[in-house]
């Protein structure tokens, strides 16, 4: 009997010593879908359960990771990501959760971590209540539990969506944040009341629109009056989810965007109507919002006090519709992506101008313009536009002149070689610009991530999320486009002499052409920079600089 006791004690001691080799991560998660009140799934209850389990089994706890208020369908949780980083760095070799659903409710993603990610990194995983331990061979039930957890989330999502739709049909306000100009009624969070701090600004916006001002001019007027933008006002009022949208630029909190003004002018909420289901997610696993067609949106009239009359609202809509020009490009746009504003360096966009012709017909003319002037007038102070026909004629004239000069002037190569000495300085400046862009892109990625987290945690409503996300994604696209140009420029060799020979060969091949084609532009031109029109000695003038691919510069500089 004594021998049996000694053997059992020896085996327990050996197991305890073995378990001490583990550096355990205790992962806790609790979302609002798990219940409204604290129960055996709450964060504190999970923590006590896991700590007791480790104490009983002799596991050393490396750290506790907890995501409170995060759904199990979203694996982009702050502390879960921190856990993965610690696993990658070798700090953790054991992960313990209360059950599989705490790890996640998406059976594909959860299965990936338990079946692939953890085993590949020699990490043991234990789900206490489900009896799952990846060190053992009897975990066949785990995939089925993952599927059940996923089905639970799907069922919860369906019930939540159905409940929201019923509330929307009754005219309740169901978003986390009230629209600009309103607040949630403290006595009834599903009802809107007027926010006096913003209501006058909304009325001013509609008044200026009725006077004939467009969204761009209205945004400029609000900026000039130093009126706080919506996100800045909400932050000042102590609301969550808006404080980190400041991009650090001077006077950002007063800098109105025409897109924000346009959104306000189009929103029926200001006539007292409740419009719900403007956006929705395709399914319970996808958080990306998709716009819902107007005829499918849920509209309930006269649910709250209006800020503008229906007559004024309808008049504004007619003015906007009359001013709107349909995108009816009548050209092949052979300068797509290579025409830049000389003042700010941004790409110019092709638009269409519609003018009244004889009778009830309209005439259309295509033109390029710098949109950055509207969005950031401090960066691009002058309105820069040029008709497509004019830029085509000017570029074709320059190209024909270049081909004639290259084929006839033997001394041009020496001039180009001398100019190339200055390219090293330009490359240094370009490399510095690249560093700034990469730093800003990194900051934008963090901002977008926090924006999504606020939306996922219901700290930000769908409309604000969509609007703010669009602004940041637009800036990201512009910066990435410029970064691609910079990397292309830095990555190309500076063999000017060989490039000049290629330019001469191009001139010989296309000298007899009667028109400038898209193929010629693609082969020949890397970048076109055009300045805004200026009057010099009473004569309207503007500069045009064409950067040719083969020599990375203009021959006229």
Secondary structure, DSSP 8 states (H G I E B T S, - for coil): -HHHHHHHHHHHHHHHHHHTT-EEEEEEEE-GGG-SS--TTSHHHHHHHHHHHHHHHT-EEEEEEEEET--TT----HHHHHHHHHHHTTS-SEEEESSHHHH-S-HHHHHHIIIIIHHHTT-EEEETTTTEETTSS--TTHHHHHHHHHHHHHHHHHHHHHHHHHHHHTT---SSS--TTEEEETTEEEEEEE-HHHHHHHHHHHHHHHTT--HHHHHHHHHHTT---HHHHHHHTT-TT-GGG--S-TTGGG---HHHHHHHHH-GGGGT-EEE-SEEESSTT---EEE--GGGSEEESS-S--SS-HHHHHHHHHHHHHH-------S--TTTTTEEETTT--B-EEEEEEEE-STT-EEEEEEEE-THHHH-TTT--S--EEEHHHHHHHHHHHHHHHHHHHHH-TTHHHHHHHHHTTHHHHHHHHHHHHHHHHHHHHHHHHHHHHHHHHHHTTSS-HHHHHHHHHHHHHHHHHHHHHHHHHHHHHHS---HHHHHHHHHHHHHHHTT-SS--HHHHHHHEEEEEE---EEETTEEE--EEEEETTTTB-S--
